[in-house]
Amino acid sequence: ELSDCSIRLPASGALPAQEVKCHRLALCSTSGYCFQKFLGPDAPSTLDLPELPDDAELRRQMPLQSLFQLVLRFAYGGQKWEPLETLVTPESCPGLYALAKLLDARGLVIAAEAMDLNPGTAAKLLYVASQLKDQADFQSALDRSLDVVRDGFGPLCLSPPHMGLLAKLPVSLLLRLLEQDALNVPQEENVLRFVRHILWRRLLREEKLLTLSGGLEGLESEGLQLRWESMAEDGHGSDGSNGSPAVDRYSASAAAPEGSADIPELSHRIPAESGTTISLTALKGEEVLFAAKLPINLEEPAAEDLRQEAFLQDGKSVTICYKYTLSEAPAEDAPAAPVAPAAEGAEGAEGAEGAEEVKESTKPDAALSAEETKRLLGVVRFGQLDHQQLLLAVKDPVLEKAGAQPHLLGALSARLAVYEAAEAAATVSAPSARPSTRGAQPAPQATQATEAVAPPPAAPPVPPEEGSPVLLRGSMGATLFPCTCGEGRMQLRQAEGRFVARCNRLASCGQAIWLPSCVVAAAVDGHCAVCALRLGAEVRTLTVRLGRDQCRALRKLPSGVDTLRGMCIAGCHDMLSILG
């Protein structure tokens, strides 16, 4: 009854908007924001909190109704941290710190800053600070959380929620993080997987609109209140062990009526590319009742009477009966290319104008421009990936769409540059390994390759006028891999002025794989572990050299490179089609 003001709190989740009665003295002594608003004869009796950007993720990280109760405890508890010590958790600390900054509650800011940050808390703080940095000074929080995320990046990449949160960050922050030598990852493959997920969720490409509905059989639904969630998952990028990070644009949720086992209509976008799967989850409160993968055929615009078995947490089996429709999703406008910020020391209007241009691209989870895509690919040290990882990446549709092929082809060549002539090897320099990955690296490539197998002889120079193919010594008739006929072996031969892998049972089989006409020299070099496991037999790889007059093919390789090592033609990648 003695209160003299109110704070209006917006709706938060299932909680409706409400007003909290307070005292001006307590608020103004704690918060500079309240002091300014309540100061003067025309001061309002009811005050709104600073407005948050329209971002669902930010509102999840900052539930204002519960956070403001902590602010009140601090204000009415003599502005001491002790009343909050048992109430503030690592999950709520980033939101509390951010609200204290917006309210200019300096004592609470100092107390919250003293809390230790773990990598997961730092990831949340990094996201919150990146979205609010235009409303208050969050630079110190950005710098501190970026350092903690950098040091704990390896474990964060194994957590889909944290990986998804970081993937929403503005590209400028992602580049600051991923370009660092000090980034703590066990293998460079972790960086590639993270960048690939950013590309999967933020590249502009063809999408479809999925509408899904149905019901359950075999579940007692009386008195049951279910909430359903549907989400598109990245079938190529996820290893299936931890799941795929959720993407707001590729997911939807809805509650079913009480006592109903029906699946309400769920509608959201999905990428129109092979490998996309749909994850359907049923929740009872916060408890996951079951989760199932639903097959979706992108070639069929609609399907009905589909059935999929799922298992409850207690092991009981239920049947999902569903139907879906696919339609073309509205195309999105391509983002404008961001303008690089002015160089340090720049003064005047030019610097201010450049900063404003960069600011426009900080929307969370914003679609990538061509320049941003190029820069993200540039942070991956492709030369530090192993041969199998590179071959799998060559076949990846998302990386191909992003334009990663030149990086991958360059890395495949650079890995075996020890075999090149000195002048050719000088043009290929793989980026150095991050210190955290060196413990997991194999022995230096030159030593390892020399001990494992003697390098093949250098290719003789191609006759300048004739340009006829040269089969290096020791390779004529060499067996590459088993033929699909089941009886013969594919052997490296020359015919009609080109290289060809032919079955040695030519009369009865006739199977042949022709190398592109741009290949002017070839030799058998190493082994392909991927195809050896798949075929259950030894599979040899090739060294091929392209003719210097083959301009069209050479443009697909890094500048100065005309030789590819470790090329497998048994089917684990499409290098033959890339070379034309």
N, C-alpha and C positions, 0 to 999 in steps of 0.2 A: 504493500500500500504506500510505502514511502518512496517508491521508484519515481523517477522524473523523466525517463526516456525509454524508448524501445528500439531494439535492433531487429530488422526484418530479415529473416533467413529464407533463402529460396528453397523450393522443393528439392529433395535429394533422394534419388532412387524411389522407393515406395513411400517415403515420408513426405507429407504435404508441406507447403510453405507455412511458416509460423512466425510469430513475433515473441521476442524474449524481453521481458521488462528488466531494466538495468538502472544504474545510477551514473549520471554524467561524471561525477567526481572520480569514480573508480575507472571509468573508460578513458577519460581525458588524461588521467595521470599515467595510464599505461600506453595509450595509442596516440601517436601524432595525427593519424588520420581522423580519429574521433575528436581530437582537440580542435582541429581546423573546422570540422563540420559543425560542431556544437558551439563554436565561439561566435558571439555576436547576438544582437537583439532578435534577428530573424532566424535564429537557429531552429531546425526542425525538431519535433519531439520524437519522430520515428526516423531511423536512419537505415539505409541499405548498406550492406557490405560491398566492397569493391567488386565490380562485375567481372566474372571470369570469361575468357574467350569461349566461343561455341565449339567445344571439343569434348566429345564423350569420354575419351581417355583421361583428360585432365580432371574432369568432374569425378571420375572414379578414384583418382589419386587424391582428390581434395573434397571429401564429403563435408561440406561447410557446417552442417548442423552439429555433427559430433565434434569437429575441430573447434568450433566457436565455444563449446562448453569447456574445452581445455583452456582457451584464452580467458574465459571468465574465472576459472579456478585460479589462474595465475594472477589476474587483476585483483580478485578479492582475497587472495592468500598472501598479501604483502609483496607481490611481485617476486616471489621466491620459487625456485624450481622444485623444492621438496614436495609440495602438494601434487605435482604432476609426475613425479619420478616413477611411480608404479603404474601410471595410466598411459604413458607415452610408450608405444612399441616401435620397433624398427619400421613397421609398415606405415604407421601414422606420422612418424617424425618428418619425412619430406614435406607432407602436406601442411603440418603445423608450422614448420619453418617458413614455407611460402606464404601462408596466411599472415604470420607475424610480420613478414617483410611488407606485404600489401597494406597492413594496418599501421606500419611504422611503429611497431611495438619493440623498441630497441632492446629492452631487458630480456624479452622472450627470445628475440633473435640470437642474442649472445648465448643464452642458456641452451638453445637448440643446436647452435653451432658446435657446442662442446661435446655433443654426443658423437660416439664413434660411428663411422660409416663402414658397412660391409659392401661388397660389390653389388648385391641386389638392391640395397637401400640407395646406393649411389646412382644406380641406373634410373630409379624412380625420381630422385632429386634432379638428375641431369635432364630428364624429360620435362619435369614441372618447370624448372628454371628456364629451359629453352623456350617454353610457351609464354612465360610471364615476363621475360626480360625487357619488354617494352613498357611495362607498368611499374617496374622498380629495378633497382640495381642488383642484379643477380650474378654479376661477373665473378665474384669470389666463389660462389656456390658452383658455378659452371666449371671453373678451373679445378676446384677441389674434387668434385664428383667425377670429372673427366679423368683425373689421375687415378682415382680408386677403380673406376671401370677399366682403365687400361691395365692395371696390375692384376685384375681378376677377370679378364676378358675370356680366358679359356673356359672356366666353369660356367660363365654366363651363356656362352654359345651352346651349352648342353641343356639349358633350361628354355623351353619354348616360350613361356610368358615373358621372360627377360629378353630373349632374342627378338621377339616381336615388338617389345617396347622400344628397344634401341633402334630397330629398323625404321621406326616412324620419325626419327630425329631429322632435323634439317641436314641437307647434304654437307653444308659447311662444317657442322660439328662432326659428322661421320668421317669426313676427310681428316680433320684434326686428330681423330682417334686412330684411324686405321693406317695413316701414313707413318706413324711413329715406329722407330726401331725398337723401342722399349715395350711395344704391345706384347703382353704375356699370353702366348698361345703355344700349345705343345707342338703343333704342326701348322704349316701354312695352309693346309687343307681347311682348317677352321675358318680362316679369313675368307677363303673362296666360298665356302658354304654360306657364310653370313652375307657376303656381297651378293651371292646368287639369290638368296631369299629376298633381299632388298629389291633386286631386279624383278623377281617373280611377282611381288606385290605392288610395285610402283611403275613398271614399264607400261607405256601405252600400247595396247595391242587389242586384237579382236576379242570381244567378250560376248557371252550369252546371258540371258536372264532366265534363271531357273525358278519354277514354281512347283513346290512339292507338297503333297498332302497324303493322308491315308489313315491307318489305324493299327491297333495291336490285337493279336489273337493269343489267348493263353494267359492273360493277366487279369487278376481280380481287381477291378477298378473302383469298387464301391468305397466312397469316402476319400478317394485318392485325388490329389491335386498335382498334376504334372505340368512341367514347363519343358518345352522342346527347343532344341538348338540345332540348327543346320549350318554346316561350314564346309567350304571348298578347301581341300588340302592339296598340297604340292606333292604329287606322286613321285616325281623325279628327284626332288631335292631332299625329301625326308628319308631318313634311314629306317623309319618305321618303329624305332625303339622308344622315342620320346614324343612322337606325334609332331604335328606341324603347328607353328604359331598361328593364332587366330588373326584374321584380317577383317576389319569392320565391313568393308565393302563386299567381302566374299562370305558373309555370314548373316543369319537372321535368327530371331527367337520369338516365341509366342507361348502364352499359357493356354492350356486346354480347360474347358469348363470342369468344375469339380465333379468327380465321379465318372469322368469320361476318359476312355482310352484312345480317343481319336487324335490324330496328328493334325493340328490346325494348319492352315495354309501358310507356308514359309516361302518367301520370295527373296532372292538375292542374285547378284552377279556371280558368274564363274568364268575363268579363263577358257577360251575356246581352243584348247590344245590337248593333245593326248597326254595321258598320265594324271589328269585331274580326277580326284575322287571326292565323294561327298561323305562327310562324317555326320551322323545323326545321333544326338545325345538326348536321353530323357532324364530329367532331374526331379527329385522329390525334395522340395526345399533346396538345401545346398548339397544334398546327397545325390551322387550319380547312380541312377537306377540301372542303366546300361548304356553302352555306346556301340554303334555298329557302322561299318562301311557299306555304303550303298553304291552299286555299279550304275553309272550313267553313260548311255551311249550318245555321244555328241552328234552322231550322224542321224539320229532319230528325233524329230521335233516333238514327239509325244510318245508316252508309253503308259499302259494301264495294267492293272492286275499283276503287279510285280510282287515277289515275296522274298524276304531275306530273314534267315534265322539269326537270333541274337540271344545272349545269355545274361540273366540277371546276376547280381553280385553273389547270390546264394547258389548259383549254378543252374537254376531253373531255366528252361528254354522257352522263349516266346517267338512269335512270328510277326514280322513287320510286313504289313500289306500296304503298298504305296503306289502312287502314280506321279508322273511329273510331266511338265511341258517345258520346252525350250523355245525362246524367241530371241531375236536380235536385240542386244542391249544398246541403248542410245550411245552414240559415239561421244567421246569427251574431247574438249579442245586441247590441243598440244600446248604445254607450258612454254612461256617465253624463255629464251635462253638467259640465264642470270648474268649480270654484268659483274666482272671481277671487282673487288673493292680496290679503292685507290691505294697506291703504294704508301708505305710508312713515310711520314714526313710531309705528305701532300697537304696543302692548305687551301682554304677558301671554299668556293662553291663546288668545285670539282669533287673534292673529297666527300662533301655532304651528299652530293647527288649520287655518287657511287655507292655510299653506304645505304642510301634509301633503296636503290635497285636491288641490292642483295637482300634487304629486309623483306622484300615481297615474296621471296622463295622459301620462307621459313614455315609455311603451313605444314602441320604434321601429316605424314604419309602422302605428301603431295606427289603427283605424277612427275617422273624424271624427264628433264630435257635431254636432248642428244649430248650436250656438253657435260651435263652431270653424269650421265651414263658412262661416258668416256673416262671421266675422272675417277669414278668408282672402280672401273676395271683397272685403272692405272695403279691402285693401291695394292692389288694382289701381286705377289711376287711369284709369277707363274713358273719361273725357272727353279723354284725350290720345291715344286710338286714332283712326286715320283711319276714314273712312266705310266703306270696304270691309271693314276688319277688324271693325268693329261688326256689319255685315250677316252676315258669316260666323259670328261668335260667336252671333248670334241663333238660327241654325239648329243650333248645336252641342248634341247630346243630353246631354252631361255637364254643360255649363253650365246647361242648362235644368233638369236634375235637381237641381243645387245651388241653384237659385233665383236665378240671375243676371239674369233678365229685367228686373226693375225697374232695375237698374244700367244695362243696355244701352239700355233705352228712355229713361232719363234722359240718357244720354250722347248718343244720337241727337238729342234735343231741344236739349241744351245746346250742341252743336256749331254750331247755327244760331240760337242765342239772340239774335244780333245783329239778326235780323229781327223779334223779338218787341217788343210794346209795352214801355215802360220798366218798368211795374209787374210784368209777367210775367217779363221778363228778370232782374229783381232776385231772383226766387225760385229761379233756376237758376244755380248757381255751380260750374263745373268745377274740380276740384283742380288746383293749380299743377303744372307739369311739373317732373320731376326735372332738376337742372342738367345731368346727363350726356346727357339726351335733347334738350336745347334746340338743339344743333347740327344734329340730324337733323329738327327740327320744321319744317314749312312756315311761311310767313309768318303772322303773327297772323290768326286766322280772320276778324275783322271786315274787315281790309284786303284779305285775299285774296278774300273773297267779294264785296266791293264792286268790286274790279277785274275779277273774272271775269264777273260777271253782275249787273245791277241787281236789287236786292231787289224781290220782288213787293209789290204794294200791300198794306197792312194790311187784314185782314179786317174788314168792317163789323160792328158789334154785331148779335148775333142778336136778332130781335124777341122781347121777353120772354114774350109770350103765344103767338104762333104757332109759333115754333121751327122755321120752314120752312128747308130747306137753302139755302145761298147759294153760288152759283158765282162766284168772283171774276172781275173783268173780265179779258179777254184769254185766258181758259181755256176758254170754251165751244167745243166742237168741236176742241180742240187734240189733235194726234196724240201718243200716248204711246209706242207700239211696234208692230211688225208683228203682224198677226193670224196665228194658226196655220193659217188656210186657205191662206196663201201668196199671196193676192191683195189682201187688204184691210189696213186700218190700224185699230188700236184707238184710239178717240177718246173723250175725256171728255165725258159727257152727263149730263142729268138726266131721270129718268123715274120716275113713280109716287112722287114725293116723296123720291127717293133719288138718290145719285150712282152712275153706272155707266160702265164703259169698254166701248164697243160697237164692233164691226167696222163700218166705213163701207159695206160691202157687205151691209147688214142683210138684204135680201130673200133673198140666196142663201147667206148664212153663218149669221147669228144668234148668233155667239159673243159672250158678254157676261160681264163680271166686275163683280159688284155690291160696292160699298163698304158696310161695316156701317151700319146705321141710326143708330148713335150719331154719325156724322160729319155736322156741320151746316154746314161750310164747306170748300171745296176749291179749290186752285189748282195749276197746273203751275209747278214751280220749277226744278230742276236736271236733272242727267243721272246715270244709273247706269252706272258703268264696267264692273261685273261682268256685267250682262246685255247690255251693248253688245258685249262681247267674245264672249259666248256666242251671241248672235243675229246678230252681224255687221251690226248696224244701230243707229241712234240710239234710245236708250231714255230717256224722260223720267220724272222723279220728281214726287211730289206733296207739297204742304203740306196737311195736313188739321187741322181743329179739331173737337174733340168738344163736344157740348152740355153746359152746366153742370148739366143735370138728368140726365145719363147717369152716375149714380153707379157702376154696375157696371163700366163701361169706364174711368172716371176712376181707380178704385182700382188699375188696372194701371199707371198712370203715377205718377211722383214727385209728391209733394204740391205743389200749386199749378200744375202743368203741364197744359194742356188742348190743346196744339198739337204736332204732330209734323211735322218738316221732313225732306225727302229720302226720303220713303217710296216704295219701288218696289213695284209690283204685278205685275211681269212674271215673278215666280217665283223670285227669288233669296233670299227669306225668307218666313216665314209670319206677317207682321205682321197681315194681314187676319184670320186665325183667332185670333190673340192678342186682338185688339180685339173679337172676337165678331161 
